[in-house]
Amino acid sequence: MPAQLISLDDGPSILLDKPVLLIGRHPECDILIDSRKVSRRHCCIAQVGEYLVVRDLGSTNGIRINGVRVLEGRLKSDDELAIGGHRYRITWDLLPDPSINEDQRNESLRGRNGFAHEDNLVSCDEPIPLAEPVIPPRPLAKPEEKLDAADSHVN
């Protein structure tokens, strides 16, 4: 199961349900944090095996792991991550119990009709085309000076 960023402030908690998440104020970010202390593209978090890696993307207010400002760092369970002015605790509380085998786990997810409960289904995002970037027009090159009629004659 994915990790979570549990809010230590009054903001919402964040489920880390993708391999790489972009966090910031920009509408194209995976996680939107609407705060002036958070840059448009503030940081990204990637899940690598049993831990998370967080990387600052050149933000103004930076990121902190357990109170220490870092450009990049490894996050473990119970670490504190500060993004701008928002603080989060890293948890993996949703990890499955290792004493339960996969057949038992799958059986507990099935409803009376043999299908998984609707709440347990994983949704799949449809790809959304991004708008083409607007490229400003380049200034026109200076027109070449006209050649004299005598210079344009080839012998």
SVG drawing of the C-alpha trace seen along z (x, -y; Angstrom):
<svg xmlns="http://www.w3.org/2000/svg" viewBox="-24 -50 57 68">
<polyline fill="none" stroke="black" stroke-width="0.4" points="0.0,0.0 1.2,-3.6 2.7,-5.9 0.9,-8.9 1.9,-12.4 -0.2,-13.1 -0.7,-16.8 0.6,-18.2 -1.1,-21.5 -4.7,-22.3 -4.1,-21.2 -5.2,-17.9 -3.2,-14.7 -1.7,-13.4 -1.8,-9.9 1.3,-9.0 -0.3,-6.7 2.0,-7.2 5.6,-6.3 6.5,-10.0 4.5,-13.0 5.0,-16.6 4.0,-19.0 3.4,-22.7 1.0,-25.5 0.7,-25.0 -2.5,-23.4 -0.5,-20.7 1.1,-19.4 -0.1,-16.1 -0.5,-17.5 -1.7,-21.1 -0.9,-23.1 -2.5,-26.6 -0.1,-28.7 2.2,-31.6 5.0,-29.8 4.9,-27.0 6.5,-27.5 4.7,-26.6 6.8,-23.5 8.1,-23.1 9.4,-19.5 8.8,-15.9 8.5,-12.7 9.4,-9.3 8.9,-5.9 12.0,-3.8 11.6,-0.3 10.9,-0.7 11.6,-4.4 10.7,-7.7 13.0,-10.2 12.1,-13.9 13.9,-16.5 13.6,-20.3 13.0,-21.7 14.6,-25.1 11.8,-26.4 12.1,-29.7 11.2,-28.3 12.7,-24.9 12.0,-21.6 13.0,-20.3 13.4,-16.7 13.2,-16.6 13.9,-20.3 17.0,-20.2 16.8,-22.1 17.8,-19.7 17.9,-19.7 17.3,-16.0 16.7,-13.4 15.5,-10.0 12.2,-9.8 11.4,-6.9 8.3,-6.2 7.7,-8.8 10.0,-11.4 8.7,-15.0 8.7,-16.7 8.1,-20.5 7.1,-21.8 7.0,-25.6 5.1,-26.3 3.2,-23.0 4.4,-20.1 3.7,-16.4 4.5,-13.1 5.4,-10.2 3.5,-7.0 3.2,-3.5 0.3,-2.5 -1.6,-1.1 0.9,1.7 -0.8,5.1 -0.3,7.4 2.5,9.9 0.8,12.7 -2.2,12.7 -1.5,14.5 -2.6,13.0 -5.6,15.4 -7.0,14.3 -6.4,10.7 -8.2,11.1 -11.1,12.9 -11.6,10.1 -11.8,7.6 -14.6,9.6 -18.2,8.8 -21.2,11.2 -21.3,11.5 -17.6,12.5 -16.4,9.2 -14.3,6.6 -16.2,3.9 -16.5,0.7 -14.6,-1.2 -11.6,1.1 -11.3,0.7 -8.3,-1.2 -9.2,-4.0 -7.1,-4.7 -6.6,-8.2 -7.2,-8.8 -4.4,-10.7 -5.2,-14.3 -3.5,-16.1 -1.6,-19.1 -1.9,-22.4 0.8,-23.1 3.4,-25.6 3.0,-29.1 6.2,-30.1 6.6,-33.8 7.3,-35.0 11.0,-35.7 11.8,-39.1 12.3,-39.2 15.9,-39.3 17.0,-42.6 16.3,-42.7 19.5,-42.3 20.7,-45.4 19.8,-45.5 22.7,-44.9 23.5,-47.4 22.5,-46.3 26.2,-46.3 27.0,-43.9 24.3,-41.5 25.6,-40.8 27.6,-37.6 30.3,-37.5"/>
</svg>
